[in-house]
Amino acid sequence: MTARHPLGRSATVLTAALALSSATSGLTAYAADSADRTSKTGTHTVATAAPRDEPDGSWQGDGLLLSPAENRKVNAYLDRARRAEPAISRGVRAAARLSDAELVGFDHRLKSPDSLKRKVATNLKEHPENTVDDSLARLGDAVRYTLQWPDDRYVTGVTIASEVLSARGNDTTKWSNTWGRAKGYKGLNSGWRAPGSGQRFEVQLHTPASKYAQEATHKLYEEQRLPTTSPERKKELQAQQDALFAAVPVPEGAPDLAAPALLAPTLTPAA
């Protein structure tokens, strides 16, 4: 007897799309050793290497570099995020409980140091006019969570959860609802600023199928954003991601979900 995947038909379609995408485009292994690749453009670009803190206090990895002074500032930001996280987590747990959501991946609620440093260094390379302080001020996902509901409870769940977070004094900083897109990422990513600490955090709001697609496309996205990835390869990777998200069912009413009304004026435009 064939085992049934817990996501049912959606998972079957998504898995088939991933297999077809990989076979068609020849997906390169993201984790493969790439130490021989070098990029020479930009102050914050170095020979590709595994992410690491260097003896001189700098950081480098994946063709990117942070100076010792920049790395110290990122480490200080990480320390502040760790101190703020327990209070933020209490509020997110309350939102999950009251909206009957599954809190997915809670053990990974803090972005890893290397992942955050890679993000900052990428921003500095792509926007050389920015300082490390500018980049850190824009970060919204050093602390992050995922709430998930079945399709038939998704709209109600998102509405309740966002209202709970708002009622606890969190300011809305981002509301990126991409359920209505013709192609590309499907889901709802919300950003918040915690009272007291002022720490920004992200809450992704998913169905099982959209979360499955996000995880299936993660390595594709990470390869796509590396400075060493060619424009041609980036187009291939985007096409693979589009194919996976095209298979995700859209819950009725999801494209119309809006941020808590009282806080909508504080929003910044979604990218």
Buried (B, 14 or more C-beta within 10 A) or exposed (E): EEEEEEBEEBBEBBBEBBEEBEEEBEBBEBEEEBEEBEBEEBEBBBBBBEBEBEEEBBBBBBBBBBBEEBBBBBBEBBEBBEEBBEBBBEBBBBBBEBBBBBBBEEEEBBBEBBBBBBBBBBBBBEEEEBEBEEBBEBBBBBBBBBBBBEBEBBBEBBBBBBBBBBBBEBBBBBBBBBBEBEEEBBBBBBBBBBBEBEBBBBBBBBBBBBBBBBEBBEBBBBBBBBBBBEEEBBEBBBBBBBBBBBBBBBBEEBBEBEBBEEBEEEBEEEE
